[in-house]
């Protein structure tokens, strides 16, 4: 199962009772590994954006919640560790989440980031 941004938002925000009840059952199954799911990095990035800009959820709460979700036993992303590291970087630094994904992917692949953004390059060097 590929999880959509709206599924995650309804589950986290509980702002639509009917939709929350449906996704709660699904995420409960994912949490205990009786259902498998993948959260694409684009979906995760959209969640971060929507939660921070539209719903004004603070960055720390966003990161803690999404890391907890990624750690559900049924989440089978191959890049789970990279995404968790990106969320941790995002939580600890003033840098865009997409840049945190770049840093995490570069670190994992031993790659160099091509960018004119000096802060990004500096943070990537710390790794």
C-alpha positions in Angstrom: 0.0 0.0 0.0 1.3 3.5 -0.9 0.1 6.0 1.7 -1.2 9.4 0.5 -0.6 12.7 2.2 -4.2 13.1 3.1 -4.3 9.7 4.9 -1.4 10.8 7.0 -2.8 14.3 7.7 -6.3 12.9 8.7 -4.5 10.4 11.0 -2.3 12.9 12.7 -4.7 15.8 12.9 -8.0 13.9 13.7 -9.8 16.8 12.1 -12.4 14.7 10.1 -14.0 12.1 12.3 -15.2 9.9 9.5 -11.9 9.9 7.6 -9.9 9.5 10.8 -11.9 6.4 11.8 -11.1 4.8 8.5 -7.4 5.6 8.5 -7.0 4.8 12.2 -7.9 1.2 11.5 -5.4 1.1 8.7 -2.6 2.7 10.6 -3.3 0.4 13.6 -2.7 -2.6 11.3 0.4 -1.0 9.9 1.7 -0.3 13.4 1.6 -4.0 14.4 2.8 -5.2 11.0 -0.5 -6.9 9.9 -0.5 -4.5 6.9 2.5 -3.3 4.9 2.8 0.3 3.6 5.3 2.7 2.0 5.5 6.4 2.5 7.2 8.1 -0.4 9.7 10.9 0.3 7.5 13.2 -1.8 4.5 12.4 0.4 6.6 13.0 3.6 7.8 16.3 2.2 4.3 17.4 1.4 3.2 16.4 5.0 6.0 18.5 6.5 5.0 21.5 4.2 1.3 21.3 4.9 1.6 20.7 8.6 4.0 23.6 9.1 2.6 26.1 6.7 -1.2 25.5 6.6 -1.8 23.9 10.1 1.1 25.8 11.8 2.3 22.7 13.7 5.7 23.3 15.3 8.7 21.7 13.7 9.6 19.5 16.6 6.1 18.0 16.9 6.0 17.4 13.1 9.3 15.5 13.2 8.5 13.5 16.3 5.1 12.5 14.9 6.4 11.5 11.4 9.4 9.6 12.9 7.0 7.7 15.1 4.9 6.9 12.1 7.9 5.8 10.0 8.9 3.4 12.9 5.6 1.5 12.6 6.5 -2.1 12.1 4.5 -2.3 8.8 6.2 0.6 7.1 8.5 -1.1 4.6 10.4 1.8 3.1 13.8 0.9 1.9 14.9 4.5 2.7 13.3 4.5 6.2 16.6 5.3 7.9 17.4 8.1 5.5 14.0 9.7 6.0 14.3 9.5 9.7 17.7 11.0 9.6 16.3 13.8 7.3 13.6 14.5 9.8 16.1 14.6 12.7 18.3 17.1 10.7 15.2 19.2 9.9 14.3 19.3 13.6 17.8 20.4 14.7 18.6 22.9 11.9 17.1 25.9 10.1 17.1 24.4 6.7 14.4 23.2 4.3 13.2 19.6 4.7 14.1 18.9 1.0 17.7 19.9 1.7 17.7 17.5 4.7 16.6 14.7 2.4 19.5 15.6 0.0 22.0 15.5 2.9 20.6 12.2 4.1 20.7 10.6 0.7 24.1 11.9 -0.1 25.5 10.6 3.2 24.0 7.2 2.6 25.3 7.0 -1.0 28.6 8.6 -0.3 27.7 11.3 -2.8 28.6 15.0 -3.0 25.8 17.5 -3.3 26.0 19.9 -6.2 24.6 23.2 -4.9 25.3 26.9 -4.6 23.7 26.9 -1.2 26.7 27.3 1.2 24.7 26.4 4.3 23.6 23.2 2.7 27.1 22.3 1.7 28.4 23.1 5.1 25.8 21.1 6.9 26.3 18.2 4.4 30.0 18.2 5.2 29.2 17.7 8.9 27.0 14.8 7.9 
